[in-house]
Amino acid sequence: MTSKPPGRLRADAAHNRRALLDAAAATFAEQGMDASIAQIAARAGIGKGTVFRHFATKEQLVAAILRDRLDAFTAAGAALLDAADPESALLEFMTTGVEMQARDRCFCEAGTGISHSDPEVRAASARLFETAEALTDRARRQGSVRDDITGVDILLLSRAAYEATAPMGDVAPGLQLRYLSVIFDGLRPQAARPLPHPAPTSAQFAAAMDESC
């Protein structure tokens, strides 16, 4: 039997890993965290043993997908940092986050799950916080959002727009954008009143995610 050269082996392994991640992401997006490893393996066209060679547990697989999602959200935000209109850029960032959650059940469910114990997920979350804060700071300096709004506020409010309409997602797709618009109007400084509590820090946010596991 002819063995494959090391370079081919590495290429095959990388291809299998990518196919696995893509299949897992699609399956979790459709079915949520209850999807089985067997379903994912079948979709990827590989055996269950191959899944566990790449990821020892289902939680590790979910963490890898969540890292990809967080990095994609961060990249979308980073691309807006040089936009001419900081207000429009911040709204587009929030819209991206809401739409990602609406499309992908895993992104929402895993965001409050065990995967937050993964150091790479924590690092990806930190990058997202930094990007959200940079976009918010630009909008604050422009005067388009109130001075006491933070990047963590923006992420939490994006989640709120999705959560408020999630039960109606199948019968009224896109409804989350209506409530995001209402939320964004509430961020404007006109007639703003002092808020009764300070914004959570990114550390508090991360700690809350751990406690929800």
N, C-alpha and C positions, 0 to 999 in steps of 0.2 A: 504494500500500500504506500502511495506517495504522500509524504507529509507536506503540510503547507509551510512556506517560509515564515519566519517571525513577523515580517512586515504585513503579510497577508492575514496572519492570525490577529494582529492588533487591529487591522482594518475591519475584519469580520466582527471582532468584539465591540468596536466602536459603533459599527452599523447596528448590531443587535441591541446595544444599549440605547441608541437613539430611537430605534423602532419601538423598543419597550417603553421609553418615556413618552413618545408620541401616542402610542396606543393607550397607555395608562391615563395620560392627561385627557384624552378624548372620552374614555370610559368613565372616569371620575366626574368629568364635566357633565356628562349626561345623567349618570346614575347616583352621583354623590359617593360618600365614603363607604357605603355598603357594598360597592362593587367588589367582586372576588378576584383573587389572583388568577384563578382559572380563566375567567372571562377576559382579563387583560392579556394573558399569554396567548389565548386563542386569537384575539384580535391582532396581536403582534406577529402571529405565525411562528411562535417559538414555544418551547416546552416550559412547564412550571419550574423545572430545575434550572433553566437558564435565567429566569426571573430572580431566583434566590442566589444564583452565583453573582449577580450584579448588586442585589439588595437583600440583605439578610432578613429583613422584616418588611411588612407592609408599611409600617411607619416610616422607614427609611426611604421607601419609594415615594410616599406622599411628600416627605420633606424635600426630596429632589425636585418634584413637580412644583411645589410651592416656591422654592428658590427661583425656578424659571419664571414663574408668574410675577413674583415680586420684582425680579430684575427687568422683566418686560415693562411693568408699570413704571419703574424708575426710569428706564430708558425713554419712555414716552414723555415723562415729565422733564427729563434733562433736555430733550429736543425742543422744549418750549421756553427754556431759560433765556433765550435770546430773542424771543418774539417781541414784535414792536409794541403790542398792547398787553401789559401785565395782567389786566383784568380778564381779558379774553383767554389768555394763556392759563390762568388759574381755573377758570370755568371749564376749559377743555380738559385740563388734568382731572378735575373732579368727575367730569362726564366719562372720561376713559375708565376711571376706577369703578364707577357705577355700572357701566356696560360690561366690564370684565366680570363683575360679580353676577350680573344677570345671565351671562353666557355660561358661566362655569361654576357649578355647584361646589366643586372641590375647592376653588379659590376662597369661597366664603366659609365653608365648613372647616377646612384645614387651617384657616387663619386663626381659629380659636382652639386648636387642638394640640396634640402632643408634639407635633412637628416644631413648635416653638422652643423645644428643648434642644434642637439641633443648632450648633454654633454657626453654621453657614446660613441657616434661616435667620438667625439673630443679626448676622452681618448684613444680609440682604435687607432686612427690615430697617436697620440703621441707615442704610443708603437711601431707602425710600423716605424715611423721616427727614433726612437732610435735604432731599430734593423738594419735598413738600414744603419745608420751611423756607427754602430759597425762593420758590414760586410765591409763597404767601408774603414774604418780605418785600418782594418787588411790588405786589399789589398794595401792600400797606403803604409803601413809600409813594406810590402813585396816588394814594388817597381813595382807592376804589373799594377797599374793605376797611373795617374798623381797626383801630390800633391794637386792640387786645385779642385779636384772632391769631392763632398759631398754626403751624403746619399740622400738628396733631389734631387740632380742631377740624381742620380740613379733611383729614383722613376719616375721622369719626363721623363727620357729617355726611361724607360720601357714603359711608356704610349705612347711615340712617336712611338716606334716600332709597337705597336698595331694600333694606329691611322693611320699610313702611309699605312697600308695594309688592314684596316677594309673593305673598299668597295669591295675588292677582296676575302674576307673570304670564300665565298661559292664556288668560281671557282678555287681558289688556296689555299686550306687549308695548314697551316704551313708556308706560305710565310713570316709571321712576324718574324720567326726565322732567315731568311736570313738577314733582315734588323737589327735585334738585333745583329747579328754577326758583321755587318758593324759598328754599333754604338759602340760595345765593343772594336773593334780595335781602334776606335777613342779615347778611354779612356786611351790607353797605353801611357807611357811617352816618347817613342822613337819619336824624331823629333817634340815633342809637342811645340806649340807656346803659348804665354800668351793669355788668354781669355779676351775679351773686356769688360766683365761685371762680377761682383761677382755673386756667386750662390745665389738664394733666400734662405731665412731662412725658417724654418718650420712654423714660425708665419706668414710670408708673404704668404706662400703656403695656409695655412688655411684661411687667410683673402680673398685670391683670390677665393677660393671655395665658400665662403659666398656671395661674390659680384656677382657670376655667377648664383645665385639662382633666 
